[in-house]
């Protein structure tokens, strides 16, 4: 099943609320998220005026990631904003949902209880709080 959380991505005056996959295999030394093309267009991050890209080795093989710039990212729990951070948006044309890197997972305070069952809590939640995964949203 995997763990998915509700997030809000803010770029300038554009905002999108969607789910994101908590992907511990997406290792990064910076606060990176991968976003699909449809979402990049909606947030007016694509087409980009600056064409910077890097090659990354993923579970699906080597892909080009386009560096889109900084966005604000909020972790949502119901109507509450649990965390609000700045992160790097990377366009990956091979994905159809938002992916959170291990760095961003830690910055957002997401504590996975069970990947298979899709259970998690926020670091500020009492131990008795167990949250269900959000449904996937594909772009």
C-alpha positions in Angstrom: 0.0 0.0 0.0 2.6 2.6 1.0 2.2 5.7 3.1 0.8 8.8 1.5 0.2 12.1 3.2 -1.8 15.3 2.2 0.4 18.2 1.3 0.0 21.7 0.0 2.6 23.0 -2.5 2.8 26.8 -2.9 4.7 28.5 -5.7 4.1 32.3 -6.0 0.3 32.7 -6.2 -0.3 29.1 -7.3 -1.3 26.4 -4.8 -2.1 22.7 -5.1 -3.3 20.3 -2.5 -2.6 16.7 -3.3 -1.3 13.5 -1.8 2.4 12.6 -1.8 4.1 9.2 -1.5 6.5 8.9 1.5 9.4 7.3 -0.4 12.2 6.3 1.9 14.1 5.0 -1.1 14.3 8.6 -2.5 17.6 9.5 -0.8 18.7 13.1 -1.0 21.2 15.5 0.7 18.8 18.4 0.2 15.1 18.9 0.8 13.9 17.6 -2.6 10.5 16.5 -3.9 9.7 15.0 -7.3 6.6 16.3 -9.0 4.9 15.1 -12.2 4.6 17.2 -15.3 0.9 17.9 -14.9 1.4 19.3 -11.4 4.5 21.3 -12.6 2.3 22.9 -15.3 -0.5 23.7 -12.8 1.9 25.4 -10.4 3.5 27.4 -13.4 6.9 25.7 -12.7 6.9 24.3 -16.3 8.0 25.2 -18.8 11.0 26.5 -16.9 12.9 29.6 -17.9 16.1 27.9 -16.6 17.0 24.6 -18.0 19.0 22.8 -15.4 18.8 19.1 -15.1 20.7 16.2 -13.4 20.7 12.5 -14.1 19.6 10.4 -11.2 19.6 6.6 -10.7 16.1 5.5 -9.7 14.5 2.1 -9.1 13.3 2.3 -12.7 16.7 3.2 -14.1 18.5 6.4 -14.9 16.3 9.5 -15.5 16.8 13.2 -16.1 15.4 15.4 -13.3 14.7 19.0 -14.2 15.5 21.5 -11.4 12.4 23.8 -11.1 13.3 25.9 -8.1 12.1 26.4 -4.6 8.5 25.9 -3.4 6.8 26.0 0.0 5.6 22.6 1.2 3.0 22.1 4.0 2.1 18.8 5.6 -1.7 18.7 6.2 -3.6 16.7 8.8 -7.2 17.5 8.3 -7.4 21.3 8.3 -4.2 21.7 10.4 -0.8 22.5 8.9 1.6 20.3 10.8 4.8 21.6 9.2 5.7 24.3 6.7 9.1 24.1 4.9 10.9 25.3 1.8 12.1 22.6 -0.6 13.4 22.0 -4.1 10.9 21.0 -6.8 12.3 18.5 -9.3 10.4 17.5 -12.4 10.4 13.7 -13.1 8.5 12.9 -16.3 8.5 9.2 -15.3 6.3 9.7 -12.2 2.6 10.4 -11.9 2.4 11.3 -8.2 4.4 13.5 -5.9 7.4 11.8 -4.2 8.9 13.0 -0.9 12.6 12.4 -0.3 14.0 11.0 2.9 15.3 14.5 3.7 11.8 16.0 3.3 10.1 13.2 5.2 12.4 14.0 8.2 11.9 17.8 7.8 8.1 17.3 7.8 8.2 15.2 11.0 6.6 12.2 9.4 7.0 9.0 11.5 6.0 5.9 9.6 4.3 3.2 11.7 3.6 0.7 8.9 4.4 1.1 5.2 2.4 -2.0 4.3 -0.7 -0.8 6.2 -0.2 2.8 5.3 0.0 4.1 8.9 1.9 7.1 10.2 1.9 9.9 12.7 3.5 13.3 13.1 6.4 13.7 15.5 4.2 16.1 17.6 1.4 13.6 17.8 0.9 11.6 21.0 2.0 7.9 20.6 -1.7 6.8 20.6 -2.3 8.8 17.4 -2.3 6.7 14.3 -3.1 8.3 11.0 -4.3 6.5 7.8 -2.7 7.1 4.4 -4.3 9.6 2.1 -5.6 8.1 -1.2 -3.2 8.3 -4.1 -3.6 11.2 -6.6 -2.2 10.8 -10.0 -1.3 13.6 -12.3 
